Amino acid sequence: MRLAQVLTLLLFIRLTLVHGASSNAKHYIVYMGEHSHPNSESVISANHEMLASFWYVIFSLEVAKEAALHHYSKSFRGFSAMLTPDQAKRVAESDGVVSVFESRTSKIHTTRTWNFLGIDSIQQYKQLQMDSSSNVIVGVIDSGIWPESESFSDQGFGPVPDKFKGECVTGEQFALSNCNRKIIGARYYFKGFEAEYGSLESQGGTFFRSARDSDGHGTHTASTIAGSVVANVSLLGMAGGTARGGAPSARLAIYKACWFGLCSDADVLLAMDDAISDGADILSLSLGPDPPQSIYFEDAISIGSFHAFQKGILVSCSAGNSFFPGTASNVAPWILTVAASSVDRIFNSNIYLGNSRILKGFSLNPLKMETSYGLIAGSAAAAKGVPPSNASFCKNNTLDATLIKGKIVVCTIETLTDNRREKSIFIRQGGGVGMILIDPLAKDIGFQFVVPGTVIGQEEAVLLQKYMETEKNPVAKIYPTITVLNTKPAPAVAGFSSMGPNIITPEIIKPDITGPGLNVLAAWSPVAIEATAERSVNYNIVSGTSMSCPHISAVAAIIKSIKPSWSPAAIKSAIMTTATALDNTKHLIGRQPFGNETTPFDYGSGHINPTAALEPGLIYDLDSTDIINFLCSIGASPAQLKNLTGQLTYCQNPPIPSYNLNYPSIGVSNMNGSLSVYRTVTYYGKDPTVYYAYVDHPVGVKVKVTPSKLCFTKTGEKMSFKVDFIPYMNSSGSFVFGALTWSNGIHKVRSPIGLNVLSV
């Protein structure tokens, strides 16, 4: 065989090995926990040598270098690589490996809100604002940032904090000058996405291969957290007022790991590794996996946030927008998990019928109809060969253009995941002039359409259908949106907000907290016109737990600025125990769209109260040792713990039950007879004080707190107590709820209780 043929064969073998026989290879994350290497270069070299040991050929080291896409080398050790399932299995069996799992795709969980949270007056807001020289750094892992937005002005800011070790990475339409004293760092990650979905260029949408945001989502979340004060802001006249982030003096470090609404786990984990090393104080992630969530150490966000927690960094994550029980994501106990709720503001785009009746509609509709137009149901305008029931959904090629031309089309929803905006595009293509969408489950969400459009609920739908059936030539006019303030009841949990229980460890009640996530106005990328009905705007109104998460991240940043020595758990406790479960009518928070009764599986500890969170009175603190004990309780082995922590670690025998983690809420998922739960609180106040226990008893369970009185003499003092649960009836396979509140007459420190009583 000639030399050229030999080289060609070896090259073929090399390419085959790198790509794992191509079709059989998948993108895996290899997680190896803490490391003792002196620097990143040493970690990367060790990773390559480890990978090379699985290929017994001449090019093994070169093959390993090409197969590895990402190296996690700063805050923890690991790598991502294209591997076959067999190779992944062999890697998982290696010493020092905690877990090997396929890189999944997380999705982004897609003004007035800060006023509603009680910081609208100058005095209240000054109480919550940080000094302009604040050194608090919030790392935002998302779709990037539009740096020219007024919300990211650095006017009045001092120099970049010395503790920040990050970079301003340049790229397509993103120069060093796009960072400033507000946006102090920017990085971007795409290798994971391209390994899983192909090149960015092949996706067919607008993008920038840099930290610049073409989606709008990252710009929106970053400005909600730390946007500077900008006067006279609105979305085409809607929701007008002053825009500001919750912590306008915080610094922003931007980590772009999401492209076209999708975020590769491998990219997200590398962003978290960098953010921890760069010196972020708070991490905010408005993204997560589709349910069901993987176990904690086969989930990228859980892994990254575990190491952030160890380094004293609070991680705030969205719970998801999956509507149903058991769908909450990002549920690890070291993560602050955020649900979404409404504020006291609605956007009405009403319908004026030909009989002078007005129907209440909801949308973000800046378009004005000069006159009334004929009404036609989508089902009555079916294209040839399309069943009327299918045409009612107003999807592509289902409507007869000759029948809908010049008319307002009445459409319905096929599934919860229908693209509402797309329906209006198909109506416009057919010559229709407006759309009325019957969508009772999502009528509270402010949708934008390319023609005058509005969303109605079931009551209005009945009235509309009756009018259309009795009137020979029914007509209507859709009015532009008006903003209505001070509405009641508010807040209400958004209908889309993902719910508990926590499917991994049900003893940890999730979500933890709820905050404004419905129709939130914040900065936007002007090139992201798909979400704004083809209108280029600098500020946009969107909904999702993606929007509630940055509200909580902002409050965490404020607390960190005032209490810099507080641990992530202390900040989390302050936010959770001061929340309220009541709306502005003093009734229990309901759930949209029908006002259904809620539980902590909807709202966690309640709706955030930023002012109260600054002075919580008592906190439930915990550290890495407590987390290790928790992991022992759910079956972690000494070998796993050693790799995880870098130290030889043994579990207590028997392990401390998971319900005794010093968490700000109390959950027991499998309760057989009476049981005792233990907690410890730390006092933060100036003078001696006495706290008394008050119990809201879960149905069928007697609760006794010992001691029922806690006497503190100085700040920092810790006291422990026991909560005895004595059931007298089982809960029929579901949880029953109550609450424990400690009060000294000034502060109320409330913990929700959730119990699943299997037997008495």
Secondary structure, DSSP 4 states (H G I P E B T S, - for coil): --HHHHHHHHHHHHHHHHTTTGGG-EEEEEE------SSHHHHHHHHHHHHHTT--STTHHHHHHHHEEEEE-SSS-EEEEEE-HHHHHHHHTSTT--EEEE--EEEE---HHHIIIII-SHHHHHHHPPPTT---EEEEEES-B-TTSGGG--TT--SPPTT----B--BTTB-GGG--SSEEEEEE--HHHHHHH--GGGG-S---SSSB-SSSHHHHHHHHHHPPPEEEEEETTEEEEEE--SSTTSEEEEEE-EETTEEEHHHHHHHHHHHHHHT-SEEEE-EEEPSSPPPGGG-HHHHHHHHHHHTT-EEEEE--S--STT------TTSEEEEEE--SEEEE--EEETTS-EE--B-------SS-EEEEEGGGGBPTT--HHHHTT--TT-B-HHHHTTEEEEEE-SSTT--HHHHHHHHHHTT--EEEEE-TTTTTS----SSSEEEE-HHHHHHHHHHHHH-SS-EEEEPPPEEEES-SS---B-TTS-----SS-TTS-S--EEEE-SSEEEE--TT--GGGTT---SEEEE-SHHHHHHHHHHHHHHHHHHSTT--HHHHHHHHHHT-BSB-TTSSB-EETTTTEE--HHHHTT-B--HHHHHS-SEE----HHHHHHHHHHTT--HHHHHHHHSS-----SSPPPGGGS--SSEEEEEEES-EEEEEEEEE--SS-EEEEEEEEPPTTEEEEEESSEEEE-STT-EEEEEEEEEESS--TTS-EEEEEEEE-SS-EEEEEEEEEEEE-
